[in-house]
Amino acid sequence: MQQYIKYIVTYLGDYPCGHRHPLQMTVSATDAQEAINKTNTALNDDRIDSTNHSLFSVLPKDYGDELRELDICHKEK
């Protein structure tokens, strides 16, 4: 059985204002490549008004939460 993970995929895109801004999408996928493939398909949606997209990052949604729980730099209280 495949496990699905929520990924946040971020692209940079050219917007009508003349600037590049991030565009984030959250998808459920089995791995990062599948998340990229799913969001590439979504970029063709007419509701997205940005163009010339560049992949910026792909991270599991809870990535930062897991790092905070590690407490790598154990501090004495």
Sequence and secondary structure as in RCSB ss.txt:
>XXXX:A:sequence
MQQYIKYIVTYLGDYPCGHRHPLQMTVSATDAQEAINKTNTALNDDRIDSTNHSLFSVLPKDYGDELRELDICHK
EK
>XXXX:A:secstr
    EEEEEEEEEE TTSSEEEEEEEEEESSHHHHHHHHHHHTT TT   EEEEEEEEEETTHHHHHHHH SS  
  
